[in-house]
Amino acid sequence: MIKSWSYRAVAVGLLAGGVLLAATGGCRRSDERTADGRIIVTYWEKWTGFERDAMQAVVDDFNRSQTRLEVRMLTVSTVEQKFMMATAGGNPPDVVGLWSPSVNVYSEKGALTPLDKLAAEAGLAREQYIPVYWDLCRHRDFLWALPSTPATVALHWNKRLFREAGLDPERPPRTLAELATMNERLTIVEIQRNGKLERVRFPDLTAAERASHQFEIAQLGFTPAEPGWWNPMWVYWFGGDLWNGRDRVTPATPENLAMMNWYRGYADTYGLENLRRFGSSFGNFSSPQNPFLAEKIAMVLQGVWMYNFIDKYAPTIEWGAAAMPAAGDGTGAPVTIAETDVLAIPRGARHPREGFAFIRYVNTQPVLEKLNLAQRKFSPLAVQADAFRKAHPNPTIDVFRNLAFSPAVRIAPRLVIWNEYAIEMNVAMDRVFSGLAEPGAELQAVQERVQWKLDRVNRRWEYTGSQRQQEWRLTRDAL
Amino acid sequence: MTRSERHNLVTGLLFVSPWIVGFLLFTLYPVGASLFYSFCDYDVLSRPVWVGTLNFRDLAADTVFWKALSNTLIYAAFSLPLGLATSLFVAVLLNCDIRGRSIYRVLYFLPSLVPLVASSMIWLWIFNGKFGLLNYGLSLVGLPGPDWLGEQTWTKPALILSSVWGIGNSVVIYLAALQDVPTALYESAELDGAGFWRKLWHITIPMISPVIYFNLIMGIIGSLQVFAQPYVMFNGAAGGPNRSVLFYAVYLYENAFTYNQMGYACAMAWIQFLMILGLTWAATRLTRSHVHYGG
């Protein structure tokens, strides 16, 4: 009897072991080739909807052109975290689609494969691209990715609201002073006068009414807090910077102080509570309740992708796009922020050369133009075909592309701790906007806190940097 | 040990081996590893570097850490008693012999089945400063509603109020305990002239005190680990206006998975573990004389 039980026990134990092996056995993939012998290249991408469809069409074209490779694209939410975990676990995809601000973060942590050698073999070089997009793919003198769909940001304005305010609908503001004046003309408030609710434009309020803030905003010209995605980088429009390019963050500069005062000025002028209450009425960005699409806000800083949302949710609005005005007399080079989606190869990818073959394919002029035409962006290449320009549905696409060539094009600081820095700046700006802190003191607090974090990272780099760079060189040369 | 005993031991161990292996691999190893990493500079992708107590010393100097800790303790101090009292009150009502009792029980339990992300989205609209249902209700009685999610004064109260939404589980546990209280005790008390409140205070609460204690401990653990609702409603690391709803678990998560400071996050996790352990011990000590286990 005991003997038969022990056999069963052994069987149960083996079963448990089997379950365990099955649970962990995903580490080895058995599906590395298709039935007809082509190598499967796995590709994780963040896009959904029409953006995914655009890339899927490119993938399908590539697969049709191939007898050796087959790319399988998978849409992955929170792709950065999942790719990082997969890389740490030794089972990453062969190609991953990231954002340019992540390139320096993940390359420095050793999660990406240097592409210099493969790019050189393929004849890819900086001069073929709009320079800023090539530079966004580099970190510490290594190339880590190649651009796919680039972007810049510009001021979008509503021509109908301009016309109704008595402004020239074809002339957006060119200086911050003009922006402030137009903003007041474009702002409509509701106010109680002699027991009656009246709807008036902001300049028609008396000085006492303005100072009291006893009104409700019905329509706003502009606020730097909407959408707020680039708040920490507003300083670029004031001629300042966020770090010295080496080892120090610089939030507490005169330019940042001027930016912070400008930012806070909106709360002082229109009333913090009024702006908050007005902000509560906004719907999601990707919805008809988006304040610009719902014509509640006349001007907004947005990226090249905004056309897609206008086309989808508010195709009848009259709009234009131009460089966001900067401090000064408006004669300087136009300022913008450039960023791009990129394709990279995770460290430890099983098929790095095959993955790069796909990235190389995407980075040919016809394919980049097909992809960016479908996603309604512009090509990151220095040259573009006339047919691409003519076929492009976005009437303002040249504005965005020209901005990318501007000498004043700016990018997010190439810091491993940029995420934390941006959050600290956002919190500081919110505190100043809310009147909870003075700009100078708050910026000094950000300086101390972020520098403390950067010093930690720099100390670690001093300790590991030379070893890490040696590893990168070895990986690059071994490909 | 005889051969037979050894044989039985091996047999027994083999039978429980799935659990043992699972426990060792998926619980004990991660817990042990997190303790090790809490003394390391570790970003998941690179090799961990031993830094001794640096993470703990850095935490002591990290103002955001203290802010997250105080936010969490304030939230727990209000949401825990509110949840315990409300769920007990609702359970007592649902234990009364009223028509449609089963329907009411289902209604009170239903919210705890709604995924937290979905209910968070609903609360976002309920608390909306301009179009929210709550402010609309307040306007009907002539009260101006605040911007619940935009003003730091009101963000925590909003979350504390919405935490009551998930009391369904506690209510069910209380109900089970209430139904175990012998009716003879109530009948005797009624003969002595006891009313509703006297019976509640002198019979119900002492008789279900072990369950109250259980809910208290679970409440301490749950409220100190609150994550999903503030994370969804206030965009993660931002933590709402002036970081007023940046909670401990959210800051821990951000350090681990957004900033890739896994060593720092592990140190935070161990502090949280010790904090919960300490509070549970304190709660046990303080309630020892008030918890009665029936025979």
Contacts between the chains, C-beta under 8 A, distances in Angstrom:
chain1	res1	chain2	res2	distance
A	2	B	4	7.1
A	2	B	7	6.1
A	2	B	8	7.7
A	2	B	11	7.8
A	5	B	11	5.9
A	6	B	7	6.4
A	6	B	10	7.3
A	6	B	11	5.4
A	9	B	10	7.3
A	9	B	11	4.3
A	9	B	14	3.9
A	9	B	15	5.8
A	10	B	14	6.5
A	12	B	14	5.9
A	12	B	15	5.9
A	12	B	17	7.3
A	12	B	18	7.7
A	13	B	14	4.1
A	13	B	17	5.1
A	15	B	18	7.9
A	16	B	17	4.9
A	16	B	18	3.9
A	16	B	21	6.1
A	17	B	21	7.8
A	19	B	18	6.8
A	20	B	21	5.8
A	20	B	25	7.5
A	81	B	257	5.3
A	81	B	258	8.0
A	84	B	44	6.5
A	84	B	45	6.7
A	84	B	260	7.2
A	85	B	44	7.5
A	87	B	45	6.4
A	88	B	44	4.7
A	88	B	45	5.4
A	105	B	260	7.6
A	106	B	45	7.9
A	109	B	43	5.4
A	109	B	44	7.9
A	109	B	45	4.4
A	109	B	46	6.0
A	109	B	260	6.3
A	110	B	45	5.3
A	110	B	46	5.6
A	111	B	45	5.0
A	273	B	147	7.5
A	276	B	129	6.5
A	276	B	147	5.0
A	276	B	150	4.5
A	276	B	151	7.3
A	277	B	129	5.7
A	277	B	130	5.6
A	277	B	147	6.4
A	278	B	130	7.7
A	279	B	150	7.1
A	280	B	128	5.4
A	280	B	129	3.8
A	280	B	130	3.9
A	280	B	131	7.2
A	280	B	132	7.9
A	280	B	147	6.2
A	280	B	149	7.9
A	280	B	150	6.6
A	281	B	130	4.5
A	281	B	131	6.7
A	347	B	45	7.7
A	417	B	259	7.4
A	419	B	237	7.8
A	419	B	258	5.8
A	419	B	259	6.0
A	420	B	259	5.7
A	423	B	237	5.2
A	423	B	238	6.5
A	426	B	238	6.3
A	427	B	238	7.3
A	427	B	239	7.8
A	427	B	242	7.1
A	427	B	243	5.9
A	430	B	241	5.9
A	430	B	242	6.6
A	431	B	242	5.6
A	434	B	152	7.6
A	434	B	241	6.5
A	434	B	242	6.9
A	436	B	152	7.8
A	436	B	242	5.9
A	449	B	63	7.2
A	449	B	64	8.0
A	452	B	61	7.9
A	456	B	58	7.6
A	460	B	41	6.0
A	460	B	49	7.3
A	463	B	49	7.2
A	464	B	46	7.2
A	464	B	49	7.6
